Amino acid sequence: MPEYRSAGVLLHPTSLPGPCMHGELGPNARRFVDFLHDCGLAVWQVLPLNPPHEDGSPYQAQSVHAGDHRLISLEWIAERGWLDAEDISVAASSEARSRLLLLSRRAFETSASPEIRHEFDAFIAHHQQWLPDYALFRALRRHHDNAPWWEWPQTVRDREPDALKAASAELLEHTSQCIFEQFLFFKQWGELRGYANHRGIRLFGDMPIFVALDSADVWCNRAFFDLDETGAPRHVAGVPPDYFSATGQLWGNPLYDWPRMEADGFAWWKTRLESQLELFDFLRVDHFRGFEACWSVAAHEHTAQNGCWQATPGRALFDALVDTFGSLPLVAEDLGVITPEVERLRDDYGFPGMKILQFAFDGGPSNPYLPHNHRLESVVYTGTHDNDTTLGWFDASPPELQNRVIDYFGTSADPMPWPLVRAAFASVAQLAIVPLQDLLGLGSADRMNTPGTTEGNWHWRFKWEQIEEGLSGKVSHLCAMYGRYR
């Protein structure tokens, strides 16, 4: 995290404007970096960049290492002569997009310069530990009509060497395409990160604690997860009833076999963190509470109510990571049921925690999310991707809570959500992050995600015309007033 007071914006790249179905890592991403620079901001926070499943959730990815191929900029490819620029306008469906990416690979194979070919070969060699397995996972999943890996024929489900060798030969075209797309993603993201860093913007990533059951990671590393002999989970992850859900949240992720991981020196975690630190300047660790104890629910349960806390060796893990990486550039997502043990684990390793202003007005003056209770070693948010927008939250709140908010901030000429935005910038917290929806003053219709639901999430995008004239000046004024620098 920046060593000085600073501020930033939360926006996932899929929410960028553009001609395609979702945002990409092309010209609009660079234009957004320029907008952050003009605002005097120092940080761009994103959600996990890994490839999601069909529901689009970046927190249930098919790999903890791979990049989301949907973010590949077709314009970037056309600029290098591997696509005709006119073809990009017809990429209105995933099928059309896949066809264009296939054409670009063929053009790359026939016309790429020796320098970029060498870069491609170096990319494959550098990511050899996960890339071939991920490419085969994607190819097999496609070959089996997107069925999860535990429904594949037993020989490939259980990774019998002869079956994997035969599948690799049969599906070579698909694995080659996947590897090429990963090269494009990492190449484009690396250039975007370089551009952002040059403009004084750090990239703030997000690493979920758990992984999706239907992922290359679980398929290739079954011994590190709590699974039966067929690959089915015995217990799954979630959280007990909380602010977001009266029945808790049943995430369905398999739990780790922590003793087996510890016996292996946490090598799986070291590889995972290494991949993420190649992409980001620092990382938020989602559900940090799970490194002290995780909520374990029997796999047959339909809600997360009937679970129990299961201790996890967080200290042994972080000791191993510190031995490998030195100082860990991590922010702890310490929301939910937080115990003194979790706080000690966070503080002993110097991880900043999180403060959410939308959580501040339930209870009395000791509420830890109220600005007067904030700590320097923390990141303050008006809300996160899991919250309603601040305007939507305020409008939907009961009158007594609205009155508490108004009373706390006093009279203000600024309409909601600006009192909370200003409070985030004024907080003593080292870093302030505001979702772009709050800077744009948007309501509930522009919410990114509603926890506990599977429909209508992860689709939100903004338009450049929503950025009103004078917004960058207003934000840079807050940065200057409250001593938040780039």
N, C-alpha and C positions, 0 to 999 in steps of 0.2 A: 504494500500500500504506500502511496506517496508519504514521504516523511514530514510533509507540511500540510496545513489545512487546505483542503481542496474540495471540489464538487464535481459531479458528473451526472449522466443520464442513463437510465435503464431502457434499452430498446433491443429486442432481438432482431437479427438481420432479416428474418422472414417478413418483418413488419415494414421494411423499407419500401418506398414507392418503386414503380417500374412497370414495364410493359408485360412482364411475364406473370405467372400465377402467384408468385411470392417474391419477396425481395432477394437480391443477389449481391455478390461481392464485386460489383462493378462500379460504374460511374456514380450511381446514387449512394453507394456506401462511402465513396470519397467525398461526395458533396455533404453527407451527414457529418463526416469528420470536420469539414470546413465550418459547418454550422456550430459544432461544439467549440471549435477554436474561436469563432467570432463571439460566442457567449462567454469566453473566458474560462471554460470548463476544462478539466484535466483528465477525466475518466469516461470511458464508454463501457458500460456493463452490459453483457449479453447473457442469454440463457445457454445451456449446454449446446455445443455445436455438433454433436454426434448425430448419426442418421436415425430418425425416428421410425416408428411403425406407421401403419395406415392411419392411426388417430392423430398423428402429427405431434404427439407430446415429446418434447426434447428430454424429458425425464424418464422415458422408457425406450432407450435407444437400442439399436441392433449391435452396437459396438461402443466400448468406452474409448477406443483409440481413433476410429475412423471419423472423417468429416462428413457433414450432411451434403451429399451430392446435389441436392435441390438448390443449394446456394451458388453453384458454379455459374459464373457470369458468361453468358453466350456472347455478349459484346466483346469481352476480353478475348475470347477465342477468335472471333472474327477479326479483331485487330491484328492478330498474328497470322492471318491468312488461312486458318484451318476451317473456316466456315464462310459462306457468303453472307454479308450483312443483311441482304434482303430476306434470307431464310429465317432470320430471328423473329420477324414479325408474325410468323405462322406458328410459333411455339406456344400455342394456347392450351395444350394438353400435355399430360405427362408422357403420352405415347409419342407425340411430335417432338418433345424435348429429348426423349431417349434416342429417337432417330437422328437428331442433329448431333448429339454427343457421339453416336457411333460414326457418323460421317466425319466428325472432327478427328476422331482417332485414326481413321484411315488416311486422312490428309496429313496428320502428324507423322504417320509411319512412312509416308512417301516424300514429305517435303520439309520436315523439321531439320534445323541446323545441327551440326555436330555438337555444338555447345549445349543446346537444350536436350539432345539425346543423352549426352553425358549426365546432365542434371537429372533426367528421368531414371537412368540406371542407378545413380547414387541414391535417389529417393527410395527405390525398391530395396537396395541393400541396407539402407539405414533403418527401414521399417520392417525388416524381414521377420522380426519376432511376432508380429501380429497380422501383417498385410496379406500374406498368402492364405492364411486361415480365414480371414474375413472375406476375401474374394470368393473362396470356395463356399463359405456359408451363404453368401448372397446368391451365388449361382445355384446351389442346391435348393435353396428356398424358392427361387423362381422356377426351377425344374419341377418342384413338387407343388406347384400352384399356391405358393406362399404359405404352405402348411408349416407349423412350428417344427423345430428339429426333432422333438421327441415323437413326432408322428411319421418321421421318415422311415424307410426300411431299416431294420435293426442293424445291418452291417455298417451303414453310414451314420446312423444315430449313435452307435457306440464307437465310431471312428476306427474301425478295423483297417489296418494299413492297406491291404489289397483293395478294399472297397474305396478308400480315399484316393488311391493311385488311379483306379479306373475312372472315378468321377472326375478327377482333375484332368485326365486326358479327354474325356467326353465333353466336358464343359469348358474347355480351354478358351473358346471365344468369349464366353461370358465372364470368366475370371480375368481375362486380359482387359476387357472393357472396364470392369470394376477398378482394377489397379490404375488404369489410365485416368479414370474420373477422380480417384483419390489424389493422384498427382496434381490434377488441375485444381482441386480444392486447396490442397496445402500450398501450392504455388501462389494462388490468388490470395489466400488468407495471409501468407507471409508478406506479400507485397502490400496488402492493406495495412497490416500491422506496422510495417516499416514506414508507410506514409503517415499513419496516425502518430507514431512515436516522433517522427520528424516534426510534426506540428504540435508536439507537446501533449499528446493524448495517450494515456495508458489504457490498455485493454484488460478488462476485469472479467474473468471467466467464471464458470459455475460448474462444479463437479458433484453430481449426486452421490450420496454414500452407497446406495444400492444399484444393482444393474438389473436389466430386464431378463426374465427367465428365457424368453425367446431371443437369444443374442449369441453372437459368436463367442463371447467371453465365457458363458456358461457351457455351451456346447464343447468348447475346447478345454475347459478347466473344471470338469464336473467334480473332481476330488476336493475342490475348495468351496463347495456349496453343500447345503443340507438337502440332499436329494436321495431318492430311493434308487434301486437298481435300474429302473426304467427311465430315470431322469425327472420324475415328478417330485416336486418339493414336498418335504414333510411339514415344514412351517414356512410362513411368509411374513413379510414385513408390513408395518403400518404404524399408526399412532392411535392411542385411545381417544375417547370423546374429547373434543376441544372446541376452541373458538369457531372453527370452520365446520364441524359436523357433530351432531348429537350422538351418532353411533360410531364415531371415530372414522379413520380413513384406512381402508384395506387396500394397500398398494399392490399386493400380490408378488412382490419381488422375492426371490429366494434368499434365505439367510445364508451368511457365510459359515463355513466350518472354520471358526477362528483358531482352534488348536492346530489344525492342519496348516493353516496359513502361517501361524507363528513358528511352527516347526520348520517351515521352509524359509524362514527369515523374512517373511512378508515380501517375497520377490514379486508377486503379482501386483501388489500395491506400488512397489517402486517403479515398475514398468508403466503402470497407469499414470502416476504422478509425473514421470518423465515426459510422457506424451502430452500432458496438459500444459506443462511449463514450456514446451516448445511453441505453444499457441498463444499464451497469455503472459501478461506482466505480473498478475497475481490472481488468486482464485478464491471464490466463495465455496466453502464445503457445505453442501446442502444436508440438513438434518444432522448437525454436529452432535446432537444429544445421543445419537446412536453409537458413538464411539465410547461412551461410558456404559450404556445399556440400551438395547433395542427392544422394541415391542414385538414380541413373537406371538403369532396367531396360527393355530392349527390350520393346515391347508384346506380342510373341509368346511371351515366357517364361512358364513356369508357376510358378516360385518366384523369390525375390529374390536368389538366390545369385549369378547371373551379371550383376551390375550394376557400375557404376563411380560414383565421386564426380564430380559436375559443379559447378564453382564457380558461386556466385551473388553478385550485387552487394548484399549485405546492408548494407554501409556507405552506399552511395549511397541505398538505400531509407530507412534510418533518418535520414539527413541530411535527406532530403526531408520525412519525417514530422515531424521536429523543427521544421523551418522552418514547417510548417503548424500544428502543434498545440502547440509548445513542449515542455515536459517530457512524456515518454511514460509513462503509468502501467501499465507492462508487467512481467510476471514471465516469465522465460525458462525453458521446460521444457528443461533442459540435460541430459537423461538419454541413455544410450546411448553411442555412440562419440564422445567429446568430445576435441577436439584443442586445443592451445594457441591456435590461431587462433580457435576458437569461444569460448574463455574470454575472449580479448582483446576480441572483438566484444561479448560480454555485458558485460564490465566497463567498456569505454570509454563505453558508453551508460548505465551505472548500473542495469542490469536485475538484480534479485535472481534467483538460481538456485534449484534445488530439491534437497532432501536427503531420501532415502527410507530409513527405518530398516530396512525389510525387506531392503534391499540391503547392509546394513552388516556382515554377519557372514561373508561370503566373503572370504578373504584375511587379511592381518595387520592390525596396529594402524595402518597408514597408509591404510586404506580411507577414502575421503573421506566416506562416509555414516555412519561411527561418530560418535556425539555429540561426542567430544572433538576431532574435526576440523572441526566445523561452522563456518560463517562467519556474521557478523552479517547480511550482505546476502543472506539466503536465506530460503526457506520450507521448513520441515521437515514431513514427512508420516510417519505410520506406514506408510501405503500409499496408493495412488491407486485410481481406478476400474478400472485395468488389473491391479491386484494382487488376489490372494486376500485375504480378510479376514485380519487379523493372527492371529486364533485359528486359522483354517484353514491359514495359511502355517506357523505354528509346529507344529501337529499333523502336517502332512505333511512337515516337514523331517526329515532324517536325524538320528539321535541325536547325532552329533558336532557338528552345527550347533546343535541344541537346547542341548547342554552349553556351547557357546561363549556363547550368549545368556544362559544362567543365570549363567555365570561372570562375564560382563561386568557384569551388573546386581547381582550378589551376591544374598544371601537377601532375599526379599521376601514379605510376607504377601499381596500382591496376586496373584491368578491372572492368567494371560495372557488378554487382551492388555494389561492395565493397566501392566505394566512399560514397554512401548513407548509407551503413551499418556503416562505420567509423563515418560519420557525426551524426548518431543517437547515437552512444556511446559517442561521444564528446559533445553532446548537454548538456546544463545546466539542462534539464528536469530531474526530479528525477528518472524516470523509462524509459528505452529504450526497445522497443519490436520490434523484427524482425521476420517476417514470415519465417518458415523453408525454403520455396522455395528460399528466398533471400540468406540465408546462403549456400544453395546448388548451387546457381548461375543458377537457372532454368528459362526458357522462358515462353512465353504465353501459351504454350500447358499444362503447369502445374498450370494454374490459378484455384482458388477454386470456384469463383462465379463471374458471370457477372450480375449486377443489371439490372432489367427490362426484363430479359429472364427467361425462365423456363426449357430450355433443356441444358443438359450437365454440370449442376452445382453439387457441393457437392460430387463429386466422386473421387477427386484426392487423391492418396496415394503415399508415397515415399517408396524406397527400401533401405535397410541398405547399400548396395554396393554403393549407391549414396553419402554416407558420406565418403569423401576422407580422407586418412591418413593425419594427421596433422591439420584437421579442428578444433578439440577441442582446440589444442594448439594455433591456430590463434585467436580463439574467446576469450580464456582466456587471451591472451596477450592484446587484446583490453580492456577487463574488467580491467586489472591491469593498463594499460596506462591511462585510463580515470576515474579511481577511482570508478569503479562499482563493488560492493562487494556482496558476498552471506551471 
